[in-house]
Amino acid sequence: MYRFLLTPRWVALHVVVLLVIPAFVFLGRWQFGRYEERSSASDRTSANLAAGPVPLADLAVVGGAVPERDKFRAVTVRGSYDASHEWLVRRRTQNQRVGFYVVTPLVTPTGAVLVNRGWVAAGTDADGTPSVPAAPAGEVSVTGRLRPAETEETTGIEDRAGLPPKQILLINDSVLGAGLPYRLYGGFVELSAQEPAAASAPEPVPEPDAGNGGGLNLAYGVQWWMFIGIAIGGWLLLIRREARDLRAAAQSSPESVQSTAR
């Protein structure tokens, strides 16, 4: 009765099922891996945002890099802004509007650190220079979130040359520090508070969202593995239905009908 399983049509179906099952296993495991990765990153972000501020020098060094584990840690640093080396970071969206981040070096006795002072709206001309509140003169105390240097890989933003003067696409201390008269601490600081406060300042950058911890990835992983059961169940159901139809056809064959008539 089950010899039909060896026909070309059914052999092709067996091959498809045997290929689909490991593919679904792989996709499910990949989604579970993404869930664990994003959950870990979300937990770390939440913990770093909740931690109290520490001196910048405790987490960053001049000429070094900021590790991912310290991303969004609150730091404090005291120094004076160097407005002569200020940059505008293009293509930054805030409150569903496109504009610029304003990045100004804060010079300290041990080195300088790039400070993202906030966001300003773009003007009518995309290549023009928007109106930017001036950095305060004199010594200030800055509190902000420590960020690693931006790269094309971490941001998805393609860097390019030929931009208007003092405009950039990525906040990267190793690149920007090449033309400065002092050395830079690794990464940059995203300003959250300043003493004394400026009379006029760019819009503060909102605190980052820690995310949902990869909940969607977990759901997708469970979904892929459910598809394994559906594939196997559907395969067995088709086999049973084919066997039932063949059995019914055999019972209603001409020989069976003649036997019934006699």
Secondary structure as a PSIPRED ss2 file (coil, helix, strand):
# PSIPRED VFORMAT (PSIPRED V4.0)

   1 M C   1.000  0.000  0.000
   2 Y H   0.000  1.000  0.000
   3 R H   0.000  1.000  0.000
   4 F H   0.000  1.000  0.000
   5 L H   0.000  1.000  0.000
   6 L H   0.000  1.000  0.000
   7 T C   1.000  0.000  0.000
   8 P H   0.000  1.000  0.000
   9 R H   0.000  1.000  0.000
  10 W H   0.000  1.000  0.000
  11 V H   0.000  1.000  0.000
  12 A H   0.000  1.000  0.000
  13 L H   0.000  1.000  0.000
  14 H H   0.000  1.000  0.000
  15 V H   0.000  1.000  0.000
  16 V H   0.000  1.000  0.000
  17 V H   0.000  1.000  0.000
  18 L H   0.000  1.000  0.000
  19 L H   0.000  1.000  0.000
  20 V H   0.000  1.000  0.000
  21 I H   0.000  1.000  0.000
  22 P H   0.000  1.000  0.000
  23 A H   0.000  1.000  0.000
  24 F H   0.000  1.000  0.000
  25 V H   0.000  1.000  0.000
  26 F H   0.000  1.000  0.000
  27 L H   0.000  1.000  0.000
  28 G H   0.000  1.000  0.000
  29 R H   0.000  1.000  0.000
  30 W H   0.000  1.000  0.000
  31 Q H   0.000  1.000  0.000
  32 F H   0.000  1.000  0.000
  33 G H   0.000  1.000  0.000
  34 R H   0.000  1.000  0.000
  35 Y H   0.000  1.000  0.000
  36 E H   0.000  1.000  0.000
  37 E H   0.000  1.000  0.000
  38 R H   0.000  1.000  0.000
  39 S H   0.000  1.000  0.000
  40 S H   0.000  1.000  0.000
  41 A H   0.000  1.000  0.000
  42 S H   0.000  1.000  0.000
  43 D H   0.000  1.000  0.000
  44 R H   0.000  1.000  0.000
  45 T H   0.000  1.000  0.000
  46 S H   0.000  1.000  0.000
  47 A H   0.000  1.000  0.000
  48 N H   0.000  1.000  0.000
  49 L H   0.000  1.000  0.000
  50 A H   0.000  1.000  0.000
  51 A C   1.000  0.000  0.000
  52 G C   1.000  0.000  0.000
  53 P C   1.000  0.000  0.000
  54 V E   0.000  0.000  1.000
  55 P E   0.000  0.000  1.000
  56 L H   0.000  1.000  0.000
  57 A H   0.000  1.000  0.000
  58 D H   0.000  1.000  0.000
  59 L C   1.000  0.000  0.000
  60 A C   1.000  0.000  0.000
  61 V C   1.000  0.000  0.000
  62 V E   0.000  0.000  1.000
  63 G C   1.000  0.000  0.000
  64 G C   1.000  0.000  0.000
  65 A C   1.000  0.000  0.000
  66 V C   1.000  0.000  0.000
  67 P C   1.000  0.000  0.000
  68 E H   0.000  1.000  0.000
  69 R H   0.000  1.000  0.000
  70 D H   0.000  1.000  0.000
  71 K C   1.000  0.000  0.000
  72 F C   1.000  0.000  0.000
  73 R C   1.000  0.000  0.000
  74 A E   0.000  0.000  1.000
  75 V E   0.000  0.000  1.000
  76 T E   0.000  0.000  1.000
  77 V E   0.000  0.000  1.000
  78 R E   0.000  0.000  1.000
  79 G E   0.000  0.000  1.000
  80 S E   0.000  0.000  1.000
  81 Y E   0.000  0.000  1.000
  82 D C   1.000  0.000  0.000
  83 A H   0.000  1.000  0.000
  84 S H   0.000  1.000  0.000
  85 H H   0.000  1.000  0.000
  86 E C   1.000  0.000  0.000
  87 W E   0.000  0.000  1.000
  88 L E   0.000  0.000  1.000
  89 V E   0.000  0.000  1.000
  90 R E   0.000  0.000  1.000
  91 R E   0.000  0.000  1.000
  92 R E   0.000  0.000  1.000
  93 T E   0.000  0.000  1.000
  94 Q E   0.000  0.000  1.000
  95 N C   1.000  0.000  0.000
  96 Q C   1.000  0.000  0.000
  97 R E   0.000  0.000  1.000
  98 V E   0.000  0.000  1.000
  99 G E   0.000  0.000  1.000
 100 F E   0.000  0.000  1.000
 101 Y E   0.000  0.000  1.000
 102 V E   0.000  0.000  1.000
 103 V E   0.000  0.000  1.000
 104 T E   0.000  0.000  1.000
 105 P E   0.000  0.000  1.000
 106 L E   0.000  0.000  1.000
 107 V E   0.000  0.000  1.000
 108 T E   0.000  0.000  1.000
 109 P C   1.000  0.000  0.000
 110 T C   1.000  0.000  0.000
 111 G E   0.000  0.000  1.000
 112 A E   0.000  0.000  1.000
 113 V E   0.000  0.000  1.000
 114 L E   0.000  0.000  1.000
 115 V E   0.000  0.000  1.000
 116 N E   0.000  0.000  1.000
 117 R E   0.000  0.000  1.000
 118 G E   0.000  0.000  1.000
 119 W E   0.000  0.000  1.000
 120 V E   0.000  0.000  1.000
 121 A E   0.000  0.000  1.000
 122 A C   1.000  0.000  0.000
 123 G C   1.000  0.000  0.000
 124 T C   1.000  0.000  0.000
 125 D C   1.000  0.000  0.000
 126 A C   1.000  0.000  0.000
 127 D C   1.000  0.000  0.000
 128 G C   1.000  0.000  0.000
 129 T C   1.000  0.000  0.000
 130 P C   1.000  0.000  0.000
 131 S C   1.000  0.000  0.000
 132 V C   1.000  0.000  0.000
 133 P C   1.000  0.000  0.000
 134 A C   1.000  0.000  0.000
 135 A C   1.000  0.000  0.000
 136 P C   1.000  0.000  0.000
 137 A C   1.000  0.000  0.000
 138 G C   1.000  0.000  0.000
 139 E E   0.000  0.000  1.000
 140 V E   0.000  0.000  1.000
 141 S E   0.000  0.000  1.000
 142 V E   0.000  0.000  1.000
 143 T E   0.000  0.000  1.000
 144 G E   0.000  0.000  1.000
 145 R E   0.000  0.000  1.000
 146 L E   0.000  0.000  1.000
 147 R E   0.000  0.000  1.000
 148 P C   1.000  0.000  0.000
 149 A C   1.000  0.000  0.000
 150 E C   1.000  0.000  0.000
 151 T C   1.000  0.000  0.000
 152 E H   0.000  1.000  0.000
 153 E H   0.000  1.000  0.000
 154 T H   0.000  1.000  0.000
 155 T H   0.000  1.000  0.000
 156 G C   1.000  0.000  0.000
 157 I C   1.000  0.000  0.000
 158 E C   1.000  0.000  0.000
 159 D C   1.000  0.000  0.000
 160 R C   1.000  0.000  0.000
 161 A C   1.000  0.000  0.000
 162 G C   1.000  0.000  0.000
 163 L C   1.000  0.000  0.000
 164 P C   1.000  0.000  0.000
 165 P C   1.000  0.000  0.000
 166 K C   1.000  0.000  0.000
 167 Q E   0.000  0.000  1.000
 168 I E   0.000  0.000  1.000
 169 L C   1.000  0.000  0.000
 170 L C   1.000  0.000  0.000
 171 I C   1.000  0.000  0.000
 172 N C   1.000  0.000  0.000
 173 D H   0.000  1.000  0.000
 174 S H   0.000  1.000  0.000
 175 V H   0.000  1.000  0.000
 176 L H   0.000  1.000  0.000
 177 G H   0.000  1.000  0.000
 178 A H   0.000  1.000  0.000
 179 G H   0.000  1.000  0.000
 180 L C   1.000  0.000  0.000
 181 P C   1.000  0.000  0.000
 182 Y C   1.000  0.000  0.000
 183 R C   1.000  0.000  0.000
 184 L E   0.000  0.000  1.000
 185 Y E   0.000  0.000  1.000
 186 G E   0.000  0.000  1.000
 187 G E   0.000  0.000  1.000
 188 F E   0.000  0.000  1.000
 189 V E   0.000  0.000  1.000
 190 E E   0.000  0.000  1.000
 191 L E   0.000  0.000  1.000
 192 S E   0.000  0.000  1.000
 193 A E   0.000  0.000  1.000
 194 Q E   0.000  0.000  1.000
 195 E E   0.000  0.000  1.000
 196 P C   1.000  0.000  0.000
 197 A C   1.000  0.000  0.000
 198 A C   1.000  0.000  0.000
 199 A C   1.000  0.000  0.000
 200 S C   1.000  0.000  0.000
 201 A C   1.000  0.000  0.000
 202 P C   1.000  0.000  0.000
 203 E E   0.000  0.000  1.000
 204 P C   1.000  0.000  0.000
 205 V C   1.000  0.000  0.000
 206 P C   1.000  0.000  0.000
 207 E C   1.000  0.000  0.000
 208 P C   1.000  0.000  0.000
 209 D C   1.000  0.000  0.000
 210 A C   1.000  0.000  0.000
 211 G C   1.000  0.000  0.000
 212 N C   1.000  0.000  0.000
 213 G C   1.000  0.000  0.000
 214 G C   1.000  0.000  0.000
 215 G H   0.000  1.000  0.000
 216 L H   0.000  1.000  0.000
 217 N H   0.000  1.000  0.000
 218 L H   0.000  1.000  0.000
 219 A H   0.000  1.000  0.000
 220 Y H   0.000  1.000  0.000
 221 G H   0.000  1.000  0.000
 222 V H   0.000  1.000  0.000
 223 Q H   0.000  1.000  0.000
 224 W H   0.000  1.000  0.000
 225 W H   0.000  1.000  0.000
 226 M H   0.000  1.000  0.000
 227 F H   0.000  1.000  0.000
 228 I H   0.000  1.000  0.000
 229 G H   0.000  1.000  0.000
 230 I H   0.000  1.000  0.000
 231 A H   0.000  1.000  0.000
 232 I H   0.000  1.000  0.000
 233 G H   0.000  1.000  0.000
 234 G H   0.000  1.000  0.000
 235 W H   0.000  1.000  0.000
 236 L H   0.000  1.000  0.000
 237 L H   0.000  1.000  0.000
 238 L H   0.000  1.000  0.000
 239 I H   0.000  1.000  0.000
 240 R H   0.000  1.000  0.000
 241 R H   0.000  1.000  0.000
 242 E H   0.000  1.000  0.000
 243 A H   0.000  1.000  0.000
 244 R H   0.000  1.000  0.000
 245 D H   0.000  1.000  0.000
 246 L H   0.000  1.000  0.000
 247 R H   0.000  1.000  0.000
 248 A H   0.000  1.000  0.000
 249 A H   0.000  1.000  0.000
 250 A H   0.000  1.000  0.000
 251 Q H   0.000  1.000  0.000
 252 S C   1.000  0.000  0.000
 253 S C   1.000  0.000  0.000
 254 P H   0.000  1.000  0.000
 255 E H   0.000  1.000  0.000
 256 S H   0.000  1.000  0.000
 257 V H   0.000  1.000  0.000
 258 Q H   0.000  1.000  0.000
 259 S H   0.000  1.000  0.000
 260 T H   0.000  1.000  0.000
 261 A H   0.000  1.000  0.000
 262 R C   1.000  0.000  0.000
